[in-house]
Amino acid sequence: MSDDAKARVRELGAQVIARYPRARSAMMPLLYLVQAEQGYVSPDGIKLVAELLGLTTAEVAAVSTFYTMYKRRTCGDYHVGVCTNTLCAILGGDAIFAALKDHLGVGNAGTTPDNKVTLEHIECNAACDYAPVVMVNWEFFDNQTVESAKELVDKLRAGDLPVPTRGAPLITHVETSRVLAGFADTLVNEGPSAGPGSLVGLELAKERGDAAPAPDSLPAQAESKDES
């Protein structure tokens, strides 16, 4: 990590740490801040976060290697995540992932030579109502097919950024990491946050006049007893 990058992480990291009553609670946003500077979380970045929080490098490394959204090598401008969990897989996710590997000429977690697209299979996008789903820098592209997914990555590489089905307009992976570190990108109110498939239950409840019970109508929770 360059001296300039370290200085920026120290400066912005102080703002992040100040948000928490305990400094170590800032570890995850600080790791995103390192990723925003470098494009990935390097050993130098882990060492810096440990220093800022008064922790060991082993403690920070344990977190950075546990969560898959922290990358251990440079990611392309657009991280394309294809859900290959059960529902997406059987509805076409596996076929989409296989087709994109061939189309882009990369393997899992591989990056195209122009550094535009990194392709990765991911476990679940929490969007089963729109399976199969592809995410680009964690924005949703719903109801994908092999052909639509190929068109999607071609547009990303050409700089013709497609509009997500739901969520804000696309920004780069490092810009997304900065947002995840807690620094706003002014796009919070852009784009739809939900679609018809996600709102079916709410609409049915409205039609039927269903409502959640008032808090004071719920039975009191029994106090737990120490059985030791």
N, C-alpha and C positions, 0 to 999 in steps of 0.2 A: 504494500500500500504506500502511495507517495506521501510525502510530507504534507502537501496541500490537502490531500484527501483526509489525512489524519486530523489536520487542523479543523476541517469542516465538521468531521464527526464529533470532535471534542466540543466545538461551539454549539452545534445543534443538539448534541447529546445532552448537554447541560440543561437545555430546555425540556427534553424528554424526561430526564431523571427528576426534575423539579415537579413533575405531575404526580409523582407517586410518594406515598408516605414512607415506603421502604425502597431504597435505591435498587435492590436486586429485582424488583417488580418491573423495572424498565428494560430487562434483558432482551425480551423478544422485539420490541420496537427498535432497540439499538442495533440488533442484528439486521433488521430490515434497512436501517440507515446505512450500515456498512455495505449491504448489498446494493443500495442505491448509488453508492460511490464507486463500487468496483464491478458491479454486475454479478457478483457472487460473494459468498462469505469465505474469506481466505483465512489461513492460520494467523496472519498479521492482524486481520480484523477481529478474530476471536481474542487474540492477546490484548488488543486495545479495549474491547468491551470488558474483559476481565479487569483490566487496570481501572477503568472508569467506575466500575461497580465494587471494587475491592474483593473480587472473587478469584478463584483459581481458573486457569485456562481449561482444566478438565470439566469444571462445572458449566462453563459457557459452551464448550465443545459438545457436551452431552445434549444440550438443548438444540444446538444448531444442526446436529446430525440426526436428531430424532424427527424433526418436522421437515417434510419434503418440500415445503415452499421456500426453504433456504437452500440455495443452490451451491454446490461445492466446486463448480467450474462455471465459466462465463456462459450466460444464457443469451440467446438471440434477442432482437428487439421485441419479438412477439412469441411468447410461450404458448404453444398450442397444446392444450391438454384434452385428450380423447378419453371419455369415460369408458372403462372396460369392466365396470362392475356388472352384476348379474343382469339387471333389466336392460340397461343400455347395450350390454354385450349381445344379448339374444335378439335385440331389435335392430342391430346393425353396427354397434360400436366396435366389435372385433373386426368386422369387414372394413370399416372406415379407417381404423388404425393400420391395418395391413396395407390398404390402398395408399395411405399417405406416406408410409415408409417407402414404398416403391416409387411413388410420385416425386417425393423429395430426395430420395436417394440417401436416407439417413436411418439409423436404428433408433431404438428407444433412448430418449435423452440426447439425441444427436441434433446438431445444429447445421443448417445449410451453409455452404461456403460463403454466401454473401452476408452471413450473420444476421439474417432477417428473422428466421423461424427456428425455434427449438421445438421438437416434437416429443411428447411424453404421454404415456398412458397413465391415467390416474384412477383411483379407486371409486370415488363417488363425488359427483358435483352437486348432490342434494337437489336434483332437478328431475326426478323420475317421471314427473307428469309431462315432460317434454322429451323423453328419450327417443333416439340417442342424442346426447348432448356433447357439444364441443365447447371448450372455454378458451378464450384468447386473453391472456393476462387477467384471468378470473372474471371476465365478462361473458355472458351467456350467448351461445348460438344454438338455438333449439331445433329439434326435429330434423337433424342432419341426415344426409344421404352420402354415399360415396362421392357422387358428382358435386354436390353442394360443398362438401368439405374440401375437395380439390380446388374448386373455384375460390373458396375462402382463402386458402393458403397462397394461391396465385396472386390474389389481390393484395395480400399482406406483403408479398415480396415485391410487387410492383409499386407499392406506396399508395395504392387506391384503397384506403382503409374502409372496410365494410362497417355497417352500423349494427351493433349487437341487437339481438332480439329483445333483450332486457338489459338494463344497466346503462352506465354512462358511456360516452364515446371512447374509443380506444386511445390509450397512451402507451408509451413504451414500457418494457419490463422494469427498467431502472426507475422510471417515473412512478410506476405502480408501487414499487418497493418503498419509495419515499412517502407515498400516501399511507401505506401500511405501517410506516414508522410514526404516523400521526400528524403529517403535514398536509393540509387540505390542498386539493387541486382545482377548486372552484366548480367542480363538475357534479357535486353531490345531488343536485336537483335535476340533472339531465337524464333523459331517457326513462322509459317505464320500468318500475321496480317489480311488477308482477304481471302475469298474463291471465287470460280466462281460465286456463286449466288449473292454476293455483288458487283461483277464487271461487271455484264451484261450491265448495262447502260453505263459504260465507254467504253466497247468493241463496243457497237452499235454506240456510238458517233464517235469512231475512224473509223469504217467502213463507216459511212456516211460523214466523214469529218467535223463533227460538232465541233464548238469551242465556248467558251464563248466570248462575245464581249469585245473588248479592253476597258479599263477604260475610255479613252478619247472620246469614241464614245457614251457613255451613256449621256442621258439628264441631265442637271444640276438639282440638287435637290432644289426644291423651299424652300426658307427660311421660317421657321415657324414664325407666327406673334403672338404677344401677344394680345389676344383679351380681356384682362381684362380692 
